[in-house]
């Protein structure tokens, strides 16, 4: 398998994106998915799309930038509500990127 690139986004690029980063990293490790993750604030998404070229965006806030890259809400990592469903969505999206499913 190849390596996937994931962008974790929140309002400031510090607090909640760190929680999402840790959760996504743990999921990738459990599923033997090689990954690279960056964190950024929502205002930086547009510029980071060109420099980082993520395969998936997991965000705890609204992203105003239009993109064809899948965006999944990461709020479940903060609340715990619906976390299994969100984890399934993320793993499915990453495996599709890798051509595994």
Secondary structure, 3 states (H helix, E strand, C coil): CCEEEEEEEECCCCHHHHHHHHHHHHHHHHCCCEEEEEEEEHHHHHHHHHHHCCCEEEECCCCCCCCCCEEEECHHHHHCCCHHHHHHHHHHHHHHHHCCC
